[in-house]
């Protein structure tokens, strides 16, 4: 006996399946029943959104440019595609090494890979139900038999019974319950494959963002130390002038207060730096105690100037979280078919062949052979409404999965819109901060000369110094934002997983 295993999506039935069939009709229509129909909806992937863009206003052809390293104009290549290893666009061997180590050692990746393997094995296990189930058995029984069961007054006796047989059973998937179950399990494999891809994308983005944050924080610390050195030098000058009677004690105290205020910003920056180092240690599968210091600097990074931006119609297929949710919809759709089929008749064929004897030595003689064959047809008649309720619940779960799919799509388009706007604004902010640093530097040099000549008060000089300090720190933050938001955009666009197969995920998604 044989039967088709069915596919992830069953072909639509040409006529409705009926629940009121008798055993005689089922046997007469056996060839047609074996081909069968699969009840429940045939899943169709949602169409891509019809929106024509990501932001309300058209994207500029390029962002603002600033004549500093990391201030290059970024051009949006609409319709372009990301490379599978998008992090290589930053041109940092150290960043590449950190991400490679994370992909090898971060435990969540191994856990997701194991879950994908388990999902595949569940598919293989379900495929086994489409073959006849055979079981072999050897039995020996010793029992006392009542003679009264044979004839009144017949004495009781003790006997042995030896049996060997092979049992065969086969359930015809007339209404597609097993095919829909297999369809759901295959959808679960697809979901798990994209869950793995989403984990890879999250991991690589977190490593890149943490490394950039670490480099930016380290540069802020260096700038703060430079400012402290200038403030200390200024304090020495004022103390000498105070000793010579040129400055007042109030001037000394003001400069000491200013120096202390700058120094007070260091502990928070150092804690932030330590936090990034600890995060990178965990992301690369290491204990913080065992991980070395990451020496990455912002100057080691190259700002990607050609930014591939997916078409809106392609984003749905490129976001792993959207594809994972689509697979959840597929699984929920298949579950409707399973719940529907459970309300309909089930046709089973069973048989056995073997030997049976009261004496072991004659067990395998020709006269001891036995066999049986039977067909069975079962139809739920009264289940207290549970089967119908389960089917309604499966329909509701499908509606839930469909609504969640739409929510994931909306969030994905929002992510891309936010980061595209951020990149344009980051470029403008960097130019403004660079101009602010230049202006503050020129201002402090002029005011310093005026102060040395006694033309302005120390309060004026102090205000200029504070403005310069704030401008330099803000400049570093604006520069790091360009790198961080570029990482965020690459993540929002799906990370180019379709151009990478180093973890076997792309192939897994196609299984």
Legacy VTK file of the C-alpha trace (Angstrom):
# vtk DataFile Version 3.0
C-alpha trace
ASCII
DATASET POLYDATA
POINTS 511 float
0.000 0.000 0.000
1.231 3.506 -0.695
0.029 7.048 -0.489
1.198 10.533 -1.418
2.892 12.490 1.330
1.387 15.812 0.355
3.189 19.153 0.369
3.447 22.230 2.511
0.373 23.574 0.703
-2.308 21.147 -0.414
-3.988 21.558 -3.753
-7.553 22.837 -3.538
-10.303 20.210 -3.687
-12.561 20.274 -6.694
-15.575 19.168 -4.639
-16.349 19.501 -0.926
-15.391 16.623 1.378
-18.330 14.903 3.051
-18.412 13.635 6.600
-21.279 11.140 6.145
-19.611 8.197 4.418
-20.040 4.577 5.314
-17.401 1.871 5.440
-18.767 0.256 2.269
-18.620 3.511 0.328
-15.137 4.247 1.657
-13.827 0.882 0.462
-15.463 1.282 -2.921
-13.958 4.727 -3.347
-10.530 3.794 -1.957
-8.418 5.136 -4.869
-10.153 8.508 -4.736
-9.959 8.649 -0.946
-6.232 7.959 -1.001
-5.744 10.976 -3.286
-8.109 12.775 -0.926
-8.675 16.413 -0.218
-7.173 18.539 2.519
-9.812 20.539 4.344
-9.064 23.986 5.636
-7.682 27.068 3.883
-4.757 26.855 1.472
-2.236 29.383 2.762
-1.261 32.296 0.570
1.542 34.635 1.608
0.375 38.235 2.158
1.050 40.645 -0.668
3.705 43.308 -0.197
2.414 46.723 0.920
1.568 49.092 -1.913
3.255 52.083 -0.313
5.740 53.775 -2.627
8.244 55.066 -0.085
9.408 55.144 3.512
9.209 58.812 4.503
6.493 61.417 3.789
9.018 63.647 1.993
11.350 62.421 -0.754
14.815 61.359 0.355
17.673 63.725 -0.527
20.118 62.349 -3.062
22.886 62.754 -0.480
23.320 63.992 3.077
25.187 67.110 4.159
28.983 66.860 3.956
31.479 68.152 6.512
35.217 68.444 5.852
36.240 66.056 8.631
36.871 62.321 8.841
33.457 60.686 9.183
31.735 63.741 7.750
31.467 62.486 4.185
28.155 62.807 2.367
26.142 59.587 2.356
24.277 58.763 -0.872
21.074 56.716 -0.803
21.120 54.032 -3.504
17.398 53.220 -3.732
16.871 49.670 -4.933
20.350 48.571 -3.860
21.067 45.510 -1.763
23.172 45.054 1.330
26.127 42.665 1.373
25.739 39.663 3.633
28.552 40.919 5.868
27.395 44.503 6.035
29.746 45.330 8.896
32.695 45.079 6.489
31.520 48.395 4.982
33.010 50.160 8.039
36.492 49.045 6.991
37.654 47.948 10.454
39.493 44.652 10.877
38.952 44.833 14.630
35.181 45.193 14.212
35.199 42.290 11.733
37.074 40.142 14.262
34.675 41.008 17.082
31.632 40.036 15.007
33.272 36.829 13.771
34.012 35.840 17.362
30.456 36.687 18.434
28.954 34.526 15.685
31.097 31.584 16.795
30.762 31.898 20.550
27.535 33.684 21.525
25.331 30.980 23.125
22.026 32.209 21.703
23.178 31.433 18.152
23.967 27.832 19.113
20.596 27.590 20.871
18.727 28.868 17.804
20.633 26.466 15.546
19.685 23.559 17.812
16.050 24.659 17.711
16.201 24.706 13.901
17.638 21.190 13.811
14.890 19.997 16.157
12.212 21.564 13.944
13.625 19.731 10.918
13.589 16.425 12.790
9.953 16.990 13.717
9.181 17.292 10.006
10.974 14.025 9.291
9.061 12.363 12.121
5.727 13.539 10.726
6.635 12.296 7.260
6.789 8.804 8.746
3.028 8.691 9.297
2.482 8.410 5.550
4.014 4.925 5.537
2.373 1.765 6.987
3.238 1.181 10.621
4.682 -2.304 11.273
5.273 -3.881 14.663
6.670 -7.310 15.452
5.690 -9.211 18.608
6.573 -12.492 20.326
4.295 -13.554 23.200
4.274 -16.473 25.615
1.323 -17.004 27.917
0.851 -19.618 30.687
-2.648 -19.749 32.144
-5.116 -21.980 34.015
-8.290 -22.435 31.988
-11.654 -23.203 33.598
-13.173 -26.401 32.175
-16.636 -24.949 32.607
-15.862 -22.617 29.723
-15.642 -25.704 27.497
-18.391 -27.941 28.874
-20.194 -28.396 32.192
-18.198 -30.736 34.421
-15.078 -30.491 32.250
-12.007 -30.260 34.528
-9.851 -27.166 34.554
-6.385 -27.380 33.025
-3.131 -25.445 32.622
-1.894 -24.578 29.155
0.678 -22.467 27.367
0.178 -20.299 24.296
3.006 -19.174 22.022
2.525 -16.404 19.468
4.643 -14.593 16.889
3.099 -12.009 14.589
3.669 -8.864 12.580
0.993 -6.182 12.936
0.372 -3.640 10.197
-1.753 -0.509 10.500
-2.408 2.321 8.112
-4.661 5.326 8.489
-5.787 6.921 5.258
-5.377 10.681 5.322
-8.716 11.144 3.588
-9.332 14.718 4.726
-5.718 15.873 5.011
-5.208 16.024 8.790
-1.715 14.563 8.522
-0.848 16.629 5.460
-1.923 19.801 7.238
0.099 18.772 10.289
3.141 18.301 8.069
2.452 21.654 6.437
2.402 23.296 9.863
5.667 21.652 10.890
7.358 22.802 7.711
6.143 26.313 8.442
7.659 25.939 11.909
11.019 25.085 10.304
10.755 28.231 8.216
9.841 30.270 11.280
12.786 28.913 13.227
15.179 29.577 10.342
14.146 33.226 10.279
14.248 33.392 14.075
17.881 32.326 13.775
18.496 35.000 11.140
16.849 37.615 13.354
19.128 36.574 16.229
22.186 36.850 13.980
21.093 40.313 12.839
20.455 41.464 16.405
23.794 40.083 17.587
25.880 41.645 14.822
24.083 44.980 15.196
24.591 44.977 18.967
28.301 44.201 18.592
28.753 46.976 16.030
26.745 49.515 18.046
28.553 48.622 21.276
31.953 48.884 19.582
31.051 52.303 18.159
29.718 53.418 21.544
32.926 52.255 23.193
35.078 54.144 20.681
32.977 57.296 21.076
33.103 57.123 24.872
36.855 56.613 24.805
37.223 59.684 22.605
35.020 61.709 24.957
37.308 60.649 27.807
40.370 61.729 25.819
38.769 65.091 25.045
37.855 65.509 28.709
41.452 64.786 29.746
42.664 67.388 27.241
40.236 69.922 28.671
41.354 69.062 32.204
44.984 69.606 31.190
44.109 73.046 29.812
42.117 73.909 32.927
44.963 72.782 35.192
47.393 74.938 33.249
45.000 77.863 33.535
44.709 77.282 37.290
48.513 77.401 37.688
48.620 80.707 35.808
45.873 82.255 37.960
47.512 81.017 41.189
50.808 82.655 40.194
48.948 85.844 39.283
47.142 85.711 42.632
50.442 85.334 44.477
51.784 88.341 42.618
48.662 90.332 43.458
47.250 90.533 39.920
44.280 88.217 40.550
41.922 87.836 43.452
41.231 84.823 45.600
37.786 84.658 43.973
39.432 84.088 40.590
41.377 81.145 41.990
38.287 79.613 43.554
36.295 80.026 40.354
38.972 78.228 38.323
39.237 75.458 40.913
35.450 75.013 40.749
35.542 74.891 36.951
38.319 72.293 37.001
36.446 70.178 39.549
33.299 70.316 37.414
35.152 68.969 34.384
36.812 66.237 36.445
33.401 65.251 37.825
32.281 64.207 34.323
35.008 61.546 34.075
33.584 58.825 36.392
30.309 58.624 34.435
32.229 58.343 31.144
34.561 55.716 32.570
31.583 53.710 33.836
29.984 53.970 30.396
33.230 52.730 28.824
33.357 49.791 31.241
29.745 48.952 30.443
30.515 48.774 26.721
33.534 46.556 27.375
31.481 44.213 29.568
28.731 44.074 26.934
31.216 43.240 24.179
32.719 40.503 26.352
29.302 38.870 26.801
28.359 39.313 23.139
31.562 37.577 22.075
30.953 34.688 24.468
33.522 35.665 27.092
33.492 36.493 30.776
34.349 40.171 31.423
37.355 39.122 33.529
38.822 37.097 30.667
38.169 39.514 27.813
40.858 41.914 26.698
40.364 45.635 26.210
38.986 46.684 22.848
41.224 49.352 21.361
38.843 50.494 18.608
38.766 54.236 17.875
36.302 56.272 15.830
39.174 57.179 13.531
39.587 53.453 12.764
36.111 53.344 11.226
35.217 54.356 7.699
31.770 55.845 7.213
29.884 53.980 4.453
29.067 56.583 1.828
26.984 54.420 -0.525
23.893 53.338 1.406
21.766 50.653 -0.297
18.094 51.276 0.466
15.636 48.501 -0.353
12.514 49.204 -2.322
9.413 49.195 -0.106
8.068 46.208 -2.042
11.243 44.233 -1.232
11.508 45.058 2.468
8.900 42.488 3.505
10.920 39.653 1.978
14.201 40.943 3.435
13.222 41.452 7.072
13.682 38.172 8.993
11.175 39.183 11.669
8.494 39.709 9.014
9.253 36.369 7.392
9.199 34.637 10.777
5.750 36.074 11.480
4.549 35.053 8.017
5.605 31.491 8.837
3.568 31.752 12.050
0.558 32.705 9.919
1.205 29.685 7.702
1.381 27.413 10.729
-1.867 28.853 12.121
-3.542 28.342 8.731
-2.514 24.681 8.664
-3.869 24.231 12.198
-7.352 25.195 10.921
-7.178 22.293 8.491
-6.119 19.882 11.242
-8.981 21.009 13.508
-11.458 20.664 10.625
-10.244 17.192 9.669
-10.597 16.023 13.274
-14.353 16.573 12.926
-14.582 14.193 9.947
-14.397 10.377 9.567
-11.113 8.500 9.802
-10.523 5.336 7.770
-8.022 2.793 9.149
-6.729 -0.469 7.712
-5.152 -3.000 10.088
-3.812 -6.473 9.609
-1.574 -9.080 11.168
0.169 -12.286 10.122
2.022 -14.789 12.285
1.965 -18.123 14.077
0.140 -19.406 17.142
0.530 -22.740 18.931
0.104 -24.412 22.312
3.489 -26.122 21.867
6.700 -24.206 21.140
8.099 -26.924 18.868
5.118 -26.682 16.530
4.948 -22.874 16.487
6.391 -22.524 13.016
4.614 -25.429 11.360
2.242 -24.694 8.505
-0.827 -25.494 10.553
-0.007 -22.818 13.150
-0.255 -19.856 10.761
-2.810 -17.149 11.544
-3.723 -13.857 9.905
-6.321 -11.136 10.083
-7.290 -8.005 8.165
-9.799 -5.352 9.151
-10.970 -1.926 8.174
-12.381 0.651 10.504
-14.258 3.873 10.031
-14.700 6.242 12.964
-16.771 9.386 13.024
-17.112 11.726 16.008
-20.804 11.909 16.889
-20.971 13.854 20.128
-17.998 15.602 21.729
-19.843 18.191 23.783
-18.990 20.872 21.212
-15.248 20.572 21.900
-14.212 19.856 18.297
-16.140 22.816 16.920
-14.751 25.036 19.675
-11.209 23.918 18.851
-11.754 24.761 15.196
-13.112 28.198 16.079
-10.107 28.718 18.346
-7.729 27.821 15.505
-9.465 30.355 13.259
-9.103 32.995 15.985
-5.413 32.180 16.368
-4.951 32.638 12.645
-6.647 36.043 12.874
-4.291 36.910 15.720
-1.229 35.862 13.697
-2.449 37.907 10.720
-2.926 41.021 12.855
0.507 40.543 14.424
1.989 40.208 10.947
0.578 43.575 9.956
1.965 45.101 13.162
5.443 43.722 12.457
5.310 45.143 8.922
4.242 48.573 10.188
7.037 48.598 12.761
9.571 47.591 10.108
8.613 50.492 7.843
8.733 52.840 10.829
12.250 51.607 11.677
13.489 52.360 8.165
11.774 55.759 8.054
13.225 56.740 11.445
16.790 55.803 10.533
16.685 57.408 7.081
15.565 60.654 8.703
18.180 60.228 11.421
21.028 59.893 8.909
20.037 63.118 7.191
19.692 64.932 10.517
22.940 63.416 11.842
24.855 64.874 8.909
23.391 68.315 9.558
24.076 68.008 13.295
27.722 67.069 12.681
28.233 70.067 10.422
26.628 72.347 13.014
28.722 70.903 15.836
31.901 71.201 13.784
31.074 74.846 13.145
30.336 75.281 16.852
33.745 73.860 17.820
35.509 76.126 15.337
33.605 79.167 16.581
34.116 78.290 20.239
37.828 77.746 19.664
38.233 81.089 17.900
36.166 82.785 20.599
38.173 81.382 23.481
41.470 82.368 21.869
40.234 85.953 21.435
38.769 86.184 24.940
41.931 84.660 26.442
44.029 87.437 24.885
41.524 90.039 26.097
41.546 88.509 29.561
45.342 88.494 29.687
45.246 92.160 28.764
42.681 92.849 31.457
39.982 93.855 28.965
37.373 91.286 30.072
36.444 89.657 33.354
37.271 86.129 34.359
33.547 85.254 34.205
33.615 85.992 30.457
36.627 83.707 30.005
35.007 80.992 32.107
31.830 81.136 29.999
33.856 80.796 26.798
35.785 77.842 28.213
32.605 76.041 29.191
31.091 76.645 25.736
34.208 75.181 24.115
34.122 72.108 26.361
30.473 71.432 25.595
31.024 71.933 21.861
33.871 69.390 21.702
31.920 66.734 23.606
28.816 67.364 21.478
30.940 67.028 18.331
32.153 63.565 19.343
28.589 62.487 20.079
27.356 63.812 16.727
30.136 61.953 14.915
29.368 58.659 16.672
25.650 59.076 15.919
26.396 58.926 12.176
28.090 55.537 12.602
25.495 54.180 15.040
22.516 55.221 12.933
24.128 53.682 9.853
24.279 50.383 11.746
20.642 50.846 12.752
19.619 51.392 9.122
21.440 48.244 7.983
19.604 46.347 10.709
16.257 47.901 9.734
16.815 46.839 6.104
17.276 43.197 7.101
21.063 42.931 7.222
21.558 41.316 3.803
21.084 37.758 5.110
19.986 36.643 1.635
23.538 37.331 0.412
25.160 35.226 3.139
25.140 31.503 3.812
27.902 31.121 6.396
25.462 29.729 8.975
23.349 27.766 6.535
20.342 29.878 7.410
19.445 30.953 3.880
19.327 27.343 2.764
17.338 26.424 5.854
14.736 29.033 5.063
14.292 27.531 1.634
13.792 23.962 2.909
LINES 1 512
511 0 1 2 3 4 5 6 7 8 9 10 11 12 13 14 15 16 17 18 19 20 21 22 23 24 25 26 27 28 29 30 31 32 33 34 35 36 37 38 39 40 41 42 43 44 45 46 47 48 49 50 51 52 53 54 55 56 57 58 59 60 61 62 63 64 65 66 67 68 69 70 71 72 73 74 75 76 77 78 79 80 81 82 83 84 85 86 87 88 89 90 91 92 93 94 95 96 97 98 99 100 101 102 103 104 105 106 107 108 109 110 111 112 113 114 115 116 117 118 119 120 121 122 123 124 125 126 127 128 129 130 131 132 133 134 135 136 137 138 139 140 141 142 143 144 145 146 147 148 149 150 151 152 153 154 155 156 157 158 159 160 161 162 163 164 165 166 167 168 169 170 171 172 173 174 175 176 177 178 179 180 181 182 183 184 185 186 187 188 189 190 191 192 193 194 195 196 197 198 199 200 201 202 203 204 205 206 207 208 209 210 211 212 213 214 215 216 217 218 219 220 221 222 223 224 225 226 227 228 229 230 231 232 233 234 235 236 237 238 239 240 241 242 243 244 245 246 247 248 249 250 251 252 253 254 255 256 257 258 259 260 261 262 263 264 265 266 267 268 269 270 271 272 273 274 275 276 277 278 279 280 281 282 283 284 285 286 287 288 289 290 291 292 293 294 295 296 297 298 299 300 301 302 303 304 305 306 307 308 309 310 311 312 313 314 315 316 317 318 319 320 321 322 323 324 325 326 327 328 329 330 331 332 333 334 335 336 337 338 339 340 341 342 343 344 345 346 347 348 349 350 351 352 353 354 355 356 357 358 359 360 361 362 363 364 365 366 367 368 369 370 371 372 373 374 375 376 377 378 379 380 381 382 383 384 385 386 387 388 389 390 391 392 393 394 395 396 397 398 399 400 401 402 403 404 405 406 407 408 409 410 411 412 413 414 415 416 417 418 419 420 421 422 423 424 425 426 427 428 429 430 431 432 433 434 435 436 437 438 439 440 441 442 443 444 445 446 447 448 449 450 451 452 453 454 455 456 457 458 459 460 461 462 463 464 465 466 467 468 469 470 471 472 473 474 475 476 477 478 479 480 481 482 483 484 485 486 487 488 489 490 491 492 493 494 495 496 497 498 499 500 501 502 503 504 505 506 507 508 509 510
